[in-house]
Amino acid sequence: MSQDIFVVVEHLRGQVADISYVMLAAARELSKGIGGHVVAVLLGHKAEGLAGSLAADQVFYLDHPALTEFTSDAYQKALAGLIGEKQPRVVLLGSTTIGSDIAGGLSIQLGLPLASSCRNFSADGKFVSQICGGKIMAEGDLPSPTALVTMVPGGYKPEAGQSAQAPALTKLEVAGLDALRVSLAKYIEPEAGDVDISKEPLLIAVGRGIQQQDNIQLAEDLAQAMGGVVCGSRPVIDQGWLATSRLVGKSGKHVKPKVYLALGISGAPEHAEAITDSDTIIAINTDPKAPIFEIAKYGTEMDLFDLIDPLIEKVKAAKG
């Protein structure tokens, strides 16, 4: 068994997912404590070009037509063979629909321990997982012999897992993928009809404190003045006041704007974990004990309805 750390790279439609870069950054940090190399594991077909941005010591590229698109059957079989042969110390997978779909199966098939919802690693090689929606942080030692770990975003910046220099790539043959139980019939992408809040640099977020649907227009006016986009927490979306595409949270979008202005949002763990990659969080909430203040860089207990109009005037004045 080696001390190497494998990172299973997620990608879709020719784009590497941010969680892959987060895991590579985590693997680099972990390698300082346990030693070993950071090895990116890329599965696909004619997809070796995706390896160029991965901050890894080495890339194992598993090429097969059955890996062109993700299916749990093909990925699990390919990874089981690789992990069984190489026996790395740790295998990192995303706590995503892809990673979660195969992590449990790999654990059972290979008889390996699985640590889920890991957020970061300590210098001595321990892992820290968030449980109960992030209300509790649990620390533990990486189990032996090979630890399978699913990772959530937020503990590391994606930029730390990116590299301008392509790592060494080793192409590996994959066998046993000709008789699969699951295949992809068709990839259907929803029509673009709204903004992608995960890519917006300035977000005006509204929560339960906005009180009623008519008040959403106040946030829209502020967003227009500031050049931002309105989004919301779960209570606002459940009421139908904003489209589901505007949901920020564990069951919605993870966002990373330069500025996240939270209006009347308490900051429940399910919401907080989706905004921790923001450069600057500004919280407006009349409750001084609101959890949002624990992660905000700036905050005020002022009533949002007393703040919005003067803020719009200040912004317009500053723009001339």
N, C-alpha and C positions, 0 to 999 in steps of 0.2 A: 504493500500500500504506500502511496506517495503522500506528500503534504500539499499537493496541488489543489487549487480551488477552481472548480469548473463553473462557468456562468452560461446558462442556457439563454441564448439570444432570441428575443422575440422580434418579429418583423411582420409587416403587413403591407401588401401592395407596393413592395419596393422600398419601404421606409422602416428603419430600425426604431423600435418603440423606446420611449424615454426610460422606461423601467429597466431596459437592458443596460443603459449607461449608468443608472443608479446602482445596479448590481455590480457592475465593473468597478465603480468607485468604492463600493463596500468591500469587494474582494481585495482590492489593493490595500485597504486599511487592515483587513483581516490578515493578509499575508505578512504584515509587519509583526504580527503577534505569533503566528504559527509557522511562518516560513512558507516555502513552496512557491510555485508559479501561478500567475493568473492566466487561466486558459478559457478563452471564449469558445463556446460550442455553437456553431452555426449550422442549422439544418435547412435544406432547401434544394432547389434545382436551378442551375445556372444563376446562382445568387452570390457567388464569391465576391462580387463587387461590394457587397454590404460590409465586408470585413475591414475595409479601409479606414473607417472612423472609430474602430474599437480600441480602447486603451487596454490592451492585453499583451502579455508576453508572447502568447502564441494563440493561433486559431485552429481548432479542429473543424474542418468543413465536411459535413456529411451530405453528399450529393446523391439524390435519387429522384426520379420523376414523381414518386409517391409523396415526396416531401415538398412539392411545389406549393401547396397550400397546407395549412395546419389541419391535421386530424389527430385526435387523441390516440388512435390505434397505431398510426405510423410513427408518431413522435415517441410514444412509449416504447415501442419495439426497438427503434433506433437507439434511443438513449440507454435502454436497459443493457444492450449489447456493449455499448461504449463504456458505461460505468462499471459493468462487470469485468471488462478487460483491463481498464486503466486503474480502477480502484482509487479515485481521488479522495482526499480528506473531506472535502465539502463540495456539494453541488447546490448552486443558487438558482432558484426559479422565481419568476414573478408571482406575487399574490394577485393574480389576474385570472381571467377566464381561461387563458391558455395554461399558465403554470399550475393553477389549482386543479385543472382538468386532468393533469398527468402526474402530479406529485404524489397523490394518494395511491394511484395504481403502481407507480414505481416503488413506493415504500413496501407495498404488499408483495409485489413480484420479486423484489430483490432481498426482502427481509431486512430493510434498513430503516433506522429511526428518522422521523420527520419532525422538524421544528417549524411551526407556521407563524405567519404575520410578524416576521422579524423586521425591526426598524433599523438597528445598527449593531455594530460589534465594538467591544471594548478592546483596549490595548493588549490585554492578556488573553484574548481569544474567546471571551464569553460573548453570548448573543443576548440581545434585549428584544423581547417581543411585546407587542401591544395586544391586550386582550380586553374583552368586554367593551368593544368599540373604542379602545384607546383610553379607557378610564383607569386601567391598571397596566403598569409596565413590569414585565416579569423577566428576570435575568437567569441565565443558566449556562452550564458548560456544554460545548458542542459534543453531542454523543458520538460514540465510536461504533463501528470502524469508519464508515462513511456517513456523514450527516447530510440529509436532504433538508434544504431550508427554503421556504417561500418568503419573499421580501415585499414589504409595502413601501411606497414612495414616501419621501419626506425626511429620511435620515441623512441623505447625501444629495448633493447637487448633480444633475445629469451631466453638466459640463465637465465634472471631475472624472467622468468615465469615457470622455471623448479624446481622440488623439488625431493630430494632423499627419502622423507618420503611420503607415500601414504596418501591422504586426506580421510576423512570419506566419504563413498559412500552410497547413498540412491537409491535403485532401484524403479522406478516408472512404473506402468502399463500404456500402451498407447492404447487408443480405437479409433475406426473410421478409421483404416488404411487397412480395408479389401476390400474397393471398391475405388481404386485409378485410376485416369485417366492416370497416367504416370508410367511406369515400365522400369527397365533396361533390355534390351534384351541381351546385351553382352558387356563385358569390353575388349577393344582392346588396347594393349600397343605397341607403336612403337618399332621396333627392335633397340637394342643398337648398335650404330655404331660410336659413337663419345663420347668424354669426356663430363662429366656433369660439366660445368663451375661454377655452383652454389656450388660445393663441392671442388673446387680447392683452395689451399692455396696461390698460387702466380699466378697472371694474368697480362699478357702484353696486354693492350687494345689499339687498333688503331682506329683513327678517320679519318675525312676528310683530316687532315694534312699529311697522308701517301701518298696522291696524286694519286697513280696508283697501279694497282694490282701487278705488279712486285716487288714493294717495300714491300709487305707483307712478302716476304722472309727475309727481314732485321729483322722484328719483330720475325719471327720464329727462326732465328739464335740467337737472344737475349734470347728468351724463352728457347731454348735448353741449352744455356750456364748457365742460371739462374735456370733451373729446373722448369720452369713455363709453362703456356698454353696461347696461343694467343686467344683473343676475340675481339669484335669490337662494334662500335656504329652503329646506323641505317644507315648512308650514306654508310658505308663499306658493310654492309649486302645487302642493296638495289642494289648495283652495282654487287653483286654476287661474291665478292672477298673472302668472308668467308661464311660458311654454316649458315643457320638460327639458328642452335643449339648454335652458338657462339655469338648470339646477347645479349648484355647487355642493359637493358632499360625497360621502362614501358610495352612495348609489347613483351619483351624478358624475360631474366632471371634476377632475383635479386641475387646479389652475396655478399659474405662476406669473402673475402680472408684475409690473414694476410697482404699481400702487393698487392696493385692495382696500377700498373704503367701505366699511361695514356699518350699515345703518340699522339699528334696532335688532342686531343679531347677538344672541347670548353666547354662542361659541361652543355648542355641544361637541363632544369628541368626534362624532361622525362628520361634522362640518369642518372642525379645526384641522383634521388630518388632511383635508383636501386643499388647504390654503397655505400650508407651512412653507411652500417653495416661493411664496410671494416675497419680493424684495422689501416692500414696506407695507405693513398692515396698520390701518388707522381705524380705531373703533369708536363709535358713538352709541352709548347706551346709558340709560338713566340708572341702571342697577350697578352700583360700584363693585359688587361681587360677581359680576358676569365673567365667565371663564375666558371670553374673548380678550379681556385685558391682559391675561397672562401671556398671550402670544403677540399682542399688538405692540408696535414700536411707539405709536402715539395714541392717545385716547382722551375722551372727555365724557363726563356724566351729563352733559347738556342734552336737553330734549331735541331729538332730530328735527322736529317741526319748527323749533326756534332757530335751527342752524342752517337749514337748506337755503332759504331765500337770501339771507345775508351772504352765504357762501357763493351763491350764484352771482350776486352783485360784485363780490370781490374778484371772482374769476373773470367776469366780463370787463371789469375795470383794469385788471392786470393785462388783459389782452388788447386793451385800447379800443 
